[in-house]
């Protein structure tokens, strides 16, 4: 007994608030607190008043000292404080006026409460908090501030029930351990009242039931509960030397058993730092820890170790920790322990109270698994208070009320609140009305011809139609029910349950007048209703009207009418049906032909406009080339004049030698025909110099820079020789582009990057004549299977730039081949976002969008350099999710940028048609100049007068053949690389021309 008594002082509970401290003085008197005399209460009050008087005298002395020191500054301080008070009061009035206009402004409520608390307006502060609490669930911080202020206001009041009521409201909004702990501590201050100790125990029991399973904060409540029971135990200990009576021994043993039970209950719950609790119990208990306690403790310890990783992740994660909580919830759902599932949901919702999907998941679990009325309905109520804009939560609430047998008035009140919640879509109002009408229909006993419930149902249907037409259509510009689903249900109920086909027909007439008469499915729905509950006469009328009005699928409606007459009609009915269907179909075909002709005409006009724009662009390009050639010729002539004298002195012997060679040699046999192999022609021009060895003479005595050009040409020829064209295979190759020009060792780096796709046959980077990397290359694999894997690396970042990977296609053989991997038509499941900040990453955008649905892909649009454009595409699982994202994200501000969100509808790309001028230009250019185009060596070393061709060659500018006029202009501007016919020149003419170079 002495050991247990000595351990009481060693127990440590969390620090309690001043009104809840179990002091030694109180502990000694707990056993007779219930029957405490008025004299003891008076003595306690006298002690408190004496302490208050001492504090008051000390404050007065301090004020006198300050008054003597601060007389000079008192006036200035008073003026400043009065000005601040006026400004605060003006701000308070402004906030109150704003709330009178819009009571649902959450931030305005918070700002008003802060200002009133700063000014010390406790009564106005209480009213402001009450108004906010009626509309919104309050956070833990707001509740704790409110409770502490109310406790100070009611300290002098003997009635503590007002504070108890406030605590009851606080614990219903969220399950917060700190609020429960504050509640229990406050109740300890009322132990002296009759039944006070039992009330404290009751509150502690509710607290450990609600949050005792909280892995990190639950231990605090358990320890406070045990500290309270230990304090009571200390009052029951007999004085030294005194023998307790049997009644006292019974009370003592009962209290000891309470503490044992608390230890056993806590050790069976997986909590952080539960090893310390076990060690404490082992020290406290006289007989050690029993086996019945040890087994549940070990099981709880194992469970705690499984959850430790989740708890540590939550500790280091940044709020609101939604992904971490979702993973934790998924784990607990697999484990299947209802109390633990409930506590982890509550913890997640305390930090993510504005996430509708989390509330929906929690309420669905409670509806299907626990099915406890009070718990289910209170959770549904909290869900709609936190996310009133979410129709699905209101719909689930109405169903839960009906499922648990709530009163009709309660269901109706909840429905009226839902209508005033402010949904974001017109269709949400249709859905909530349908849920309420379904509820009313299930209340009706249709075996009776008339009843109060049936009249209420019909009144609700009429009211729903008026509500859609007036309120919803006025707010959204649409009724939200274009197919008139509510009216269709009403008509079916009247026909099926009430046997009132006349009312059903009136409703369908109204449906058709609302723009639905042109849809075949609407007429067939009406026809099926008449077929089931009406008569053949009205079926025939409905089908005849359908044939005349339907515009989307008239053939189908005509077929239904003919089938009906085959089964039901006479010969006369058949003839009328055939005549009407043929007339209608002929008219439809004529209309379709007119529409097709109109579309074809518009397409031709668009093609003509496109062709005109292309021609205009080509003409402008020709003019720019001509102007550029004139300017280049003038500049080159000016430079040549400066060096002409010096060049004449140095090159005299060269001219004589060259004249001798030209007079003795006929260049015609050395000329390569235009119909020869272009690869061979290019090889000869770049590998051995122009026209064989005669170029060597010019390279020896040529002007500065000529030798360098020949070296570049030789290097190019060497690379072409090494490529071994016979080993190339375009089918097993990919084309890599948009690489950085400064990429060092491109072959090695690209081989390393693509070797994961499969065995590589060769990597062919492309270099310029000077040996500089040109930013693109070819990668050839040993197997065709590796190509699709390589294409997956498209847009992979390489040294800060996105690398483009595309199939390797010979444009000479496939001039119209285009590679564009993205769709150019409307994609209803994908949204397009513009106006994003350039610092926005793919992960940040995915985090912003995943709250609106399941994300399949996120693509940020960039320039070729890798810099972002501020645009992005986000693909969702279906169209509804994309639509929700557009409604909720359009106009959102991200890092100071207001973004625009819309359904993806990319513009059409201008794709060249077969036989267009562009492809012709590319092919002609390659045929004339070779596979690599016109080389620099051809332009710098070969005089234009030596170019000879077997026949006239038409000139092409931007893909269009130039006539004689364009040819003359090109020659005069000195811009053409080839002449149709070169007139014979003498040696002196050639020498003058060479000097002018």
Beta strands, then each sheet from edge to edge (+ up, - down):
strand 1: 733-737
strand 2: 760-767
strand 3: 773-781
strand 4: 796-798
strand 5: 801-807
strand 6: 826-834
strand 7: 855-862
strand 8: 868-876
strand 9: 893-894
strand 10: 897-898
strand 11: 900-905
strand 12: 956-957
strand 13: 960-961
sheet 1: 2+ 3- 1+ 5- 4+
sheet 2: 7+ 8- 6+ 11-
sheet 3: 9+ 10-
sheet 4: 12+ 13-
end
